[in-house]
Amino acid sequence: MIVSMPHFPAFPYREGELYVENLSLTEIARKFGTPCYVYSRAALHSAFAAYREALAAHSLLERTTVCYAVKANSSLAILNVFARLGAGFDIVSGGELARVIAAGGDPAKVVFSGVGKTHEEMRAALTAGIRCFNIESPDELERLNEISAEVFGSNGKRAPIAFRVNPNVDPKTHPYISTGLKSNKFGITYEDALALYRRAQALPNLEIKGIDCHIGSQLLDPAPAAEATQKILALVDKLAADGIVLEHIDLGGGMGIRYREEIVPSANDYLAPMLNQLQGRHERLILEPGRSLVGNAGILLTKVEHLKHGAEKNFAIVDAAMNDLMRPALYDAWHEIYQVSQNNGAAQAAEKSYEIVGPICESGDFLGHGRSLALDEGDLLAIMSAGAYGMSMSSNYNSRPRAAEVLVDNNHAYPVRQRESIAQLFALETVLP
């Protein structure tokens, strides 16, 4: 019997065993070990298609570039999947630019965001020929003008820019992932935008291309994004009246996913209040989704090493930890946790409430609190919704090698990142003579 979970359609139960597409996760663990990130190519395709369908429904598909936010998951294999689908990319570092290029992405479809772009990163992006820099401060504007002159000299080329403008709209999300308020470090204030665009227009080595806005992440209510769009469009029209006509409007990303019991709108329902406002306009559109494209396309596969029963709490100590998946420790984030096999002996016994914890020497090293499970040592667990901000935020804390990554396409599993070895952790280090 196949039991499909509506929020995780690429991860069904079949005869009591959890699968990814047409492969058993038990078999993947046997072949590649744990902890291991496992991604579904079909889920990646489906999530990207939802954006295209929403844009097509509003007759905006042909003049929109969907730029995947690389920070959500920067695996070369995942970047390559989106590049093949025609995606652009939203980057925040020179390293992410190098990854996009290595994965076959088109630099001409890259927008470069971030508050701390270095001289070297600017030069690399200009040399690569990216689509646009999203400028986030007056200092960055002046620096890019100077570097553009150094890189292009007198050949007539100029650095393409947009300003990231904060519309001061409350995104109603976790404060750590809110990015569009006056108090945030990102972007320029709405009130300063006109003067800065005028300054940019006067600089000889810059070419104004557009405007950018991104108010936060894990957004579930379309209203804040629609309000931000309204304010940005008003500014675009004000700029046009001042003689500064923009080629594109970048409305960022941030649409959320289901982690627990959230009511998540479809891509069309989330985007519709924004896209309706763009009807009849001439500007091209850029979107920067990240989490909504990869979040529910990946899981973290882990094994129970020890069961520790106490007077107040029961602990299931697994071989994954906060260094593998930081979100629970960082945000107190919830991830569903499923047993890979419901057919083992323990699964037939009474369930107990477990703290799902790792071996890291921190009290905050947990992956789930109070999960009702029937467990034996050696059981496999799937930590769901781990495709976004999982591997990309992982570390080597406690000198732990980072996990392997596997991409599944139907009934084929491709190892897209080998598990690190302990020797690799200190390969770049030396001791004093």
N, C-alpha and C positions, 0 to 999 in steps of 0.2 A: 504494500500500500504506500502511495506517495502522499505525503502531507506537505503542502506548500504553505510557507509563511508569507502573507501578502506583502510585508515590508522588506522581506529578504527573498525575493523570488528565485535568485540564483543559488540559494542554499536550502534545498528541500530535504525533508526526512523521507527516506525510502526504506521500508521494512525496519524502522527503528534506527537507521543509520543516517547521520547527517552527511549530505553531499554538497559539493560545489559543482554546479552544472551536472555533468555526468560522471564525476569522479568521487569516490568515497574519501572523506577527510581522514579516515583511518589509514587508508592506503597511502595518502600523501604524507602523513606523519611517519609511516613506516619507511618511506622512501627518502624523505628529506629531513626528518628529525624535527624536534621542537626546541625552543619556540620558533614559529614560522609564520610569516605573513602570507596569506593566500588571497589572490584576487581573481575575480571573474571577468573575463573579457566581454561576455555577453552583457553583464551589468554595466560596464563602462559604455558600451555601444548604446544601450537602452537609455541611459541617463543623458548622453549627448543628443540622441535623437529627440528626446523630450523638449530640449531647448529649440532645436531646429523646427519641430512641429509647432511650437508656440509662436515662433517668429514667422513661419509661413502663414499661420492663421491670421496674422496681422499684416500680411504682405510686406514684411520687413526682412525676410530671409536673405535676399540678394544684396542688401546693403548693410548687413550686420556681420561683424567678426566676433565669434565666441572665443575669447582668449582664456584658456584654462589657467587658473592660478597655481603656478608650479609649487608654491610653498605647501600646498595641501598634501601632495605626495609627488616627490621628484624622481621616482624610479624611471630610469631610461626606458624601460619597457612600456610603462604607462604613458609617458610622453610620446613615444612612438605610436602607440595606439591612437592617441588624439591627433597627432600630426597626420596620420593616414586618413583620418576623418575630416581633415581640412581645418582643424582648429588653429588659432593663434595662441599666444602664451603671454601671461602676465607674470613678470619676474620682479624680484626685489634684490638681486645680487648678481655680481659677475659670475659666480659659480653656477647660478641657475641659468644664466645665458649660455654658458659653456655646455651645460647639460642639454638644453633645448637643441643646440646645434648638433651635439653628438648623437642625439636621438632622431635626427632628421627633420627637426622643426625649421620653419622658414623665419629667419631673423626679421624679414620685412613684415611679419605678422606679430612682432613682439612689442609689448608696451612695458616700459621700465618704471616701476613704482618704487617707493621706499624713501625714508627720510635721510639716509646717510650714505648716498652714493659717493664713492671715492673718485679721485682723479683717474686712477687706473681703470675703474669700472666704466666711467664715462668714455674714456678713450676706446676701450674694447667694444662698447655698444655702438659708438659712432663708426668704428672701423667695420663692424659686422653689418651695419646698415639697418638698424632696428627701425620700427615704424614710428615710435614716439617715446619721449621721456615725459613722465608725469612729475612735474616740478612741485616740490613740497615746501620750499622756503625761498625768500629773496636771496639768501647767500648761495643756494644751489643754482639759482638763475644766473647769477654773475659768474660763478665758476664754470658753468657749462658754456657760457658765451666765450670765455677765454680758451677753454679746451677745444671748442669747435674751431676757433681760429687756428690753433696749433695743428689740429688734425687735417683740416680741409685747406688751409692756406688761402690761396687766391683762386681756387678752382670753381668757385661759385656755389658750392654746397654749404648748407647751413643745418644746424641741429634742429630736428623737429620736436616741438614741445607742446604740452598741454599743462595747465595748472590743475592740481588736485585741490578742489575747493570743498571746504567743510560747510555743509548747509545748516549745521547746528540742529540736527533732527535726532531725537532720542530713538535709537533702534530697538529698544525694549529687549535687550539681550544681556548676557553676562558682561559686567563692566570691563573685564580683561579683553574682550573682543569687540568692544564698542570703539569705533574709529572716526565718527563724523561729528563729534561735539567740539565746542570751543576749547574744552579742557584737554582734548586729546593731542598727542604729539604729531599727529599726521596732518598733512595738508596746510592750506592757508585759510584764513578766515574769510567768510563770505563778504564781509565789509571791505576787506583789503583787495579783493580780486580785481576790480576795475583798474585801480592804480597800478597793480602789478602787470596786468595785461598791457597797459599803456607803456610801462617800462620795457617789457619784453619786445614790444613793437619797435622801440627805439634802438634796441641792441642789434648790431649788424650781422651777428653770426648765428642768430636764432630765427627759426621759422615757426610761427604760431599755427598749430594744426587743430587743436581741440580743447576740450575741457573734460575733467575727470572728477568723479565723485564715488566714494565708497564709505558707507556709514557703519558697517559692522558685519559680523559673521553669525551664523546660526540664527538667521532671521526667519520667523514663521508667520508674521503678520505682514501682508503686502502694504499696509497703509504707510508706514514710515518711508519705505522706498518710493512710494508714489508721491509723498509729500516732498521728499528730497528732489525727485525729478521735476516737480513743479517749480521749485525754487531755482534749480539749475537752468531750466528752460527760460525762466524770466531773466536770469543773468545773461544767457546766450543772446537773447533779443536785445538786451541793454548794450551788450558789446557790439552787436551788429549796428545799432543806431550810432555807435561811436566810431564806426568804420572798421571794426575788427570782426571779420566774418569767419566763422569756424567751419572746418571741414567735418569734424566728427564730435560726437557726444559719447563719453564713456561713463556708463552708469554703474560700473563696478559689479560686484557679485554679492555673496552673502546668504543666498537662500539656504535654509536649514534642511536637516534630515530628521528622521525619526530615530531617536536613541532609546526612548522608553515608552511614554504614552502621549508624546506630542501629536497634535493634529497638524499634519504637514500639508500645505497646499500643493497641487500639481504645479509643474513649471508654468503651464499656461495660466492658471489662476493667480500665481504669484506675480508673473510678469505683466499680465493684462492691464492692471491700472497704470503701469509705467508706459507700456507700448501704445495704449490708446492716446496718450498725450503726444505721441510722435507722429501721428497721422498728418499728412500734408506738409511735413517739414522736409528740407532738402539734405540735412546733415546725415552722414553715415553714423551707425551705432556700433559701439563696442560694449560687450559684456564680459565680466571677469569671474565666472563661477569656479569654485574649487571643491569645497566639501560636498556640494550636491551632485557632483559628477563622480566622485570616488568614494565617498564615505561609506555607503552601504554596498559597495562593490568589493569590500575586503574584510577579512577577519584575521584575528590573531589566534593561531592554534597553539595550545599549550598542554602540558602533561602534569597531572597531580603527582608530586614527589612524595609528600608526607601528609598524613591526616593527624591533627593534633587536637584532641578533645579536652576542653577545660571546663571549669565550674561555671564560668560566665559566657564563654564563647567557644565555638568550634572553628578551627582554622584548617583550610585546605591550602597547603603550601605548594605552589606550582613553579614550573621552571621559567615562566615569563615574569617580568617585574616592571617596576616603574621606569627603569631605563629603556624598556622595550615599548611601553605604552604609558606616556606621561600624563595623559589627560585626567584620569581619576585623581592622581595626587595633586595636579596643578589646579584643576577647576572643580574638584569634587564631582567629576562628570560620571554619568551612569552609562554603562555598556551592558546590554543583555549578555548573559552567559549561558550557553547551552551545552549539555552533555553531547558529545559526538556519537556515542553509542547508548541507546536506551535498552540494550539487550544483555548487559552484563549482570552479574549476580547482585551487585549493590543496588542497581536500578530497580530491582524488584522489592527491595527492602524499604523501610520507612525513610522518608526524606528528613534531613536535618538542616538547620540554618548554619551556613558557613560564611566566614570571612575568607574571601579569595585573595591570598597575599603571595608576594614573591619573596625571594631570599635576600633582597637588598637590606642593608643595615640601617634602615630608617623606619620609624613608626608609621610614616605616611606611605610606605610601600604597600599599596593595595590596588586591586583591580576590580573589586566589588565587595560591598558590604551586605551581610544578611541575605545570602542567596540560598533558597531552599533547593537542596540537591541531595541525591542518594549516591554517595561516592565510595570508590575504592582507590587505594594507591595505584598509580599507573593509568588511571582513566584520563581520557582526553577531553578537553574543554575548548569550545569555540567562543572567543570574545568577539561579539558582533560589532558592526559599524566602526571597524578599525581601519578602514581604507584611507581616511583623512586624518592628518596630524598624528599618525601612529609612527611609522618608520621614519618619517621626515623629522620628527622631534626626538628620536631615540638617541641614546648616548652610551658611553662605555663605563658609566659609573660602577664602582666596585670592580673595575677591570673585567667587565663582562663583555664578551664578543657580541656584536649585534646580530640579530636574527637573520635567517635566510628569508628570501622572498620567492614566491612561486606564482606564476600567472597561468590560469587554467582556461583553455579554449576547447569547449565541448568535452571530449574525453582525453585530452592531452594536457599534461602538466609540464610547463617549461620553467626550469630554475632560472630566474632572472636576476638573482643576486645570491652569490654563494655565502654561506655562513662565515663570518670572520673567524680567524684562528687567534689564539692567545698571542702567538708570536707576532701577528700583524699589529697588535695593540701597541707594541713598543718598538716597531720596526724603524720609526723615525727618531727614536730617542738615543741618547748617548750618556755614558757616565764620564766623570771627570778623569783625566789621566793621572 
